[in-house]
């Protein structure tokens, strides 16, 4: 399993990159040493994009969404005083 590919490597080993992505291991492709793309299996893509359809409330109620890291606290700042 490779996991991260430089663009030239990805071009030369495209069939292997696809096989690994289909096998469930997302494959990162870099361009000039910086992350440029991720190749994933179509099933994973459909799972990720399916959730985005519909209403926001439906998506937020999905059991696989972790809400522990969401901060719902409101800032009590009322703004600044303006003299006109």
Z-matrix of the N, CA and C atoms (Angstrom, degrees):
N
C 1 1.449
C 2 1.525 1 108.13
N 3 1.300 2 116.37 1 131.16
C 4 1.456 3 122.23 2 -173.62
C 5 1.526 4 110.72 3 -94.99
N 6 1.324 5 118.24 4 -63.99
C 7 1.460 6 122.15 5 175.92
C 8 1.509 7 115.86 6 93.83
N 9 1.329 8 118.10 7 -46.67
C 10 1.459 9 120.71 8 179.66
C 11 1.523 10 109.24 9 -133.99
N 12 1.323 11 115.32 10 132.18
C 13 1.451 12 122.24 11 -174.55
C 14 1.513 13 110.39 12 -128.20
N 15 1.321 14 117.09 13 137.18
C 16 1.457 15 120.14 14 167.07
C 17 1.521 16 105.90 15 -74.42
N 18 1.315 17 117.99 16 154.33
C 19 1.457 18 121.31 17 -175.16
C 20 1.523 19 111.76 18 -54.36
N 21 1.316 20 117.90 19 -44.77
C 22 1.466 21 120.43 20 -179.25
C 23 1.525 22 110.93 21 -63.04
N 24 1.336 23 117.22 22 -40.25
C 25 1.462 24 120.91 23 176.64
C 26 1.525 25 110.57 24 -62.85
N 27 1.331 26 115.92 25 -41.88
C 28 1.466 27 120.88 26 -179.32
C 29 1.525 28 110.59 27 -63.03
N 30 1.325 29 116.88 28 -40.51
C 31 1.460 30 120.43 29 178.63
C 32 1.526 31 110.65 30 -64.91
N 33 1.323 32 116.26 31 -43.00
C 34 1.465 33 120.36 32 -178.39
C 35 1.524 34 112.59 33 -72.90
N 36 1.321 35 117.14 34 -30.64
C 37 1.468 36 120.80 35 -176.85
C 38 1.510 37 112.47 36 -116.14
N 39 1.322 38 116.93 37 36.30
C 40 1.469 39 120.50 38 -175.01
C 41 1.522 40 112.49 39 -56.47
N 42 1.308 41 118.20 40 -42.43
C 43 1.469 42 119.52 41 -178.22
C 44 1.526 43 110.65 42 -63.47
N 45 1.324 44 118.28 43 -39.98
C 46 1.462 45 121.22 44 178.16
C 47 1.526 46 110.30 45 -68.25
N 48 1.317 47 117.50 46 -41.34
C 49 1.460 48 121.63 47 178.13
C 50 1.525 49 109.98 48 -58.49
N 51 1.340 50 117.35 49 -45.22
C 52 1.462 51 121.54 50 179.59
C 53 1.520 52 110.84 51 -64.85
N 54 1.333 53 117.90 52 -43.49
C 55 1.464 54 121.06 53 179.66
C 56 1.517 55 111.10 54 -59.12
N 57 1.319 56 116.76 55 -42.04
C 58 1.467 57 120.14 56 -179.63
C 59 1.524 58 111.30 57 -68.89
N 60 1.322 59 117.29 58 -38.84
C 61 1.465 60 120.61 59 177.48
C 62 1.524 61 110.78 60 -64.95
N 63 1.333 62 116.93 61 -43.84
C 64 1.468 63 121.40 62 178.26
C 65 1.525 64 110.21 63 -64.12
N 66 1.325 65 116.82 64 -31.06
C 67 1.458 66 121.53 65 177.97
C 68 1.517 67 113.74 66 -72.77
N 69 1.311 68 117.65 67 -3.07
C 70 1.458 69 120.81 68 175.12
C 71 1.511 70 115.17 69 106.14
N 72 1.322 71 117.89 70 2.52
C 73 1.459 72 120.04 71 -179.84
C 74 1.525 73 109.60 72 -107.80
N 75 1.327 74 118.23 73 106.62
C 76 1.469 75 120.01 74 178.60
C 77 1.527 76 110.18 75 -56.18
N 78 1.324 77 116.25 76 140.73
C 79 1.462 78 122.19 77 -177.08
C 80 1.527 79 109.33 78 -115.13
N 81 1.320 80 116.21 79 123.78
C 82 1.466 81 121.89 80 179.13
C 83 1.512 82 109.79 81 -92.04
N 84 1.309 83 116.67 82 138.06
C 85 1.459 84 122.12 83 176.74
C 86 1.526 85 107.38 84 -116.92
N 87 1.329 86 115.90 85 130.15
C 88 1.459 87 120.34 86 -179.62
C 89 1.520 88 110.28 87 -108.62
N 90 1.310 89 114.89 88 151.80
C 91 1.461 90 122.56 89 177.08
C 92 1.518 91 106.76 90 -128.62
N 93 1.303 92 116.90 91 117.25
C 94 1.468 93 122.71 92 -176.14
C 95 1.528 94 111.43 93 56.12
N 96 1.337 95 115.47 94 38.27
C 97 1.455 96 121.05 95 176.67
C 98 1.515 97 115.56 96 80.76
N 99 1.326 98 117.92 97 0.10
C 100 1.460 99 121.40 98 -179.20
C 101 1.530 100 109.59 99 -112.90
N 102 1.332 101 117.99 100 142.33
C 103 1.463 102 120.44 101 178.79
C 104 1.530 103 110.77 102 -56.61
N 105 1.337 104 116.40 103 131.39
C 106 1.461 105 120.66 104 -177.90
C 107 1.520 106 112.64 105 -122.66
N 108 1.327 107 117.60 106 -34.08
C 109 1.464 108 119.95 107 -176.21
C 110 1.520 109 109.71 108 -158.31
N 111 1.327 110 114.40 109 161.04
C 112 1.458 111 121.45 110 173.40
C 113 1.517 112 107.31 111 -129.63
N 114 1.318 113 115.84 112 132.46
C 115 1.463 114 121.37 113 177.25
C 116 1.528 115 106.99 114 -104.71
N 117 1.341 116 115.57 115 124.62
C 118 1.460 117 121.36 116 179.43
C 119 1.519 118 109.40 117 -128.34
N 120 1.322 119 115.93 118 163.00
C 121 1.460 120 121.42 119 177.20
C 122 1.523 121 109.28 120 -66.66
N 123 1.324 122 115.94 121 150.07
C 124 1.461 123 120.76 122 -178.29
C 125 1.534 124 111.06 123 -61.64
N 126 1.318 125 117.87 124 -33.40
C 127 1.474 126 120.40 125 178.40
C 128 1.529 127 110.52 126 -63.07
N 129 1.331 128 116.03 127 -41.72
C 130 1.467 129 119.84 128 178.15
C 131 1.520 130 110.84 129 -66.47
N 132 1.323 131 117.08 130 -41.37
C 133 1.462 132 121.24 131 177.46
C 134 1.531 133 110.39 132 -59.69
N 135 1.319 134 116.61 133 -46.44
C 136 1.465 135 119.99 134 -179.80
C 137 1.517 136 111.30 135 -64.13
N 138 1.330 137 116.86 136 -38.52
C 139 1.468 138 119.76 137 178.20
C 140 1.533 139 110.47 138 -63.27
N 141 1.331 140 115.85 139 -42.60
C 142 1.462 141 119.94 140 -178.35
C 143 1.524 142 112.35 141 -69.70
N 144 1.312 143 117.93 142 -37.05
C 145 1.469 144 120.35 143 -177.09
C 146 1.510 145 112.69 144 -86.39
N 147 1.297 146 118.73 145 -23.32
C 148 1.466 147 121.69 146 179.62
C 149 1.520 148 111.18 147 -62.39
N 150 1.308 149 116.42 148 -38.05
C 151 1.457 150 121.40 149 -177.97
C 152 1.524 151 111.41 150 -62.41
N 153 1.318 152 117.69 151 -28.56
C 154 1.457 153 120.93 152 -174.95
C 155 1.521 154 113.47 153 -76.42
N 156 1.312 155 117.77 154 -8.31
C 157 1.456 156 120.28 155 179.81
C 158 1.524 157 109.17 156 -87.11
N 159 1.287 158 116.46 157 143.54
C 160 1.454 159 119.66 158 177.75
C 161 1.508 160 112.08 159 100.65
N 162 1.312 161 114.21 160 -153.19
C 163 1.460 162 120.35 161 -174.72
C 164 1.521 163 111.55 162 -92.31
N 165 1.307 164 115.77 163 150.82
C 166 1.457 165 121.53 164 178.43
C 167 1.524 166 110.81 165 -60.51
N 168 1.319 167 117.33 166 -41.73
C 169 1.466 168 120.51 167 -178.80
C 170 1.523 169 111.40 168 -60.60
N 171 1.326 170 117.36 169 -35.81
C 172 1.459 171 120.84 170 177.88
C 173 1.520 172 110.20 171 -65.20
N 174 1.316 173 116.45 172 -43.75
C 175 1.462 174 120.39 173 -179.96
C 176 1.528 175 110.91 174 -64.68
N 177 1.324 176 117.77 175 -39.98
C 178 1.464 177 120.96 176 -178.02
C 179 1.522 178 112.36 177 -69.34
N 180 1.320 179 116.83 178 -23.49
C 181 1.454 180 120.08 179 -179.75
C 182 1.523 181 113.31 180 -88.00
N 183 1.319 182 117.92 181 0.36
C 184 1.462 183 121.13 182 178.45
C 185 1.519 184 109.03 183 -64.80
N 186 1.328 185 117.39 184 135.42
C 187 1.464 186 119.77 185 -177.10
C 188 1.527 187 114.47 186 -67.39
N 189 1.341 188 117.78 187 -20.14
C 190 1.461 189 118.89 188 -177.88
C 191 1.523 190 113.17 189 -89.28
N 192 1.324 191 117.42 190 3.41
C 193 1.462 192 120.54 191 176.43
C 194 1.530 193 107.92 192 -91.79
N 195 1.313 194 115.62 193 122.21
C 196 1.461 195 120.24 194 -179.88
C 197 1.513 196 109.29 195 -82.84
N 198 1.311 197 117.33 196 118.56
C 199 1.446 198 121.45 197 -179.85
C 200 1.513 199 112.85 198 -98.29
N 201 1.332 200 116.30 199 -0.80
C 202 1.459 201 119.97 200 -176.79
C 203 1.519 202 112.61 201 -65.84
N 204 1.326 203 117.32 202 -28.48
C 205 1.458 204 120.00 203 -175.84
C 206 1.523 205 112.83 204 -95.51
N 207 1.327 206 117.86 205 6.53
C 208 1.463 207 121.21 206 179.61
C 209 1.525 208 108.66 207 -92.99
N 210 1.312 209 116.59 208 128.87
C 211 1.459 210 121.98 209 179.33
C 212 1.526 211 108.72 210 -99.03
N 213 1.332 212 116.00 211 110.69
C 214 1.454 213 121.01 212 -178.95
C 215 1.531 214 112.81 213 -94.95
N 216 1.317 215 117.29 214 4.68
C 217 1.466 216 121.11 215 -179.71
C 218 1.527 217 109.90 216 -66.12
N 219 1.323 218 115.67 217 140.09
C 220 1.461 219 120.73 218 179.25
C 221 1.517 220 109.78 219 -99.61
N 222 1.303 221 116.03 220 144.11
C 223 1.453 222 121.90 221 176.05
C 224 1.525 223 107.61 222 -73.87
N 225 1.316 224 117.91 223 127.89
C 226 1.468 225 123.23 224 -177.56
C 227 1.529 226 112.15 225 -84.79
N 228 1.307 227 117.46 226 0.74
C 229 1.447 228 121.41 227 179.73
C 230 1.528 229 109.37 228 -64.69
N 231 1.328 230 117.04 229 127.51
C 232 1.460 231 120.96 230 -178.22
C 233 1.525 232 112.10 231 -96.54
N 234 1.302 233 116.70 232 8.58
C 235 1.452 234 119.86 233 179.74
C 236 1.518 235 110.64 234 100.44
N 237 1.283 236 116.28 235 -163.78
C 238 1.461 237 120.07 236 -178.47
C 239 1.525 238 109.88 237 -116.41
N 240 1.311 239 115.63 238 155.83
C 241 1.460 240 121.46 239 178.22
C 242 1.523 241 108.95 240 -75.77
N 243 1.306 242 114.74 241 135.21
C 244 1.464 243 119.87 242 179.84
C 245 1.524 244 108.06 243 -121.74
N 246 1.319 245 115.28 244 131.00
C 247 1.449 246 120.76 245 177.43
C 248 1.537 247 107.36 246 -103.49
N 249 1.336 248 116.02 247 123.45
C 250 1.455 249 120.30 248 179.83
C 251 1.503 250 111.18 249 -106.85
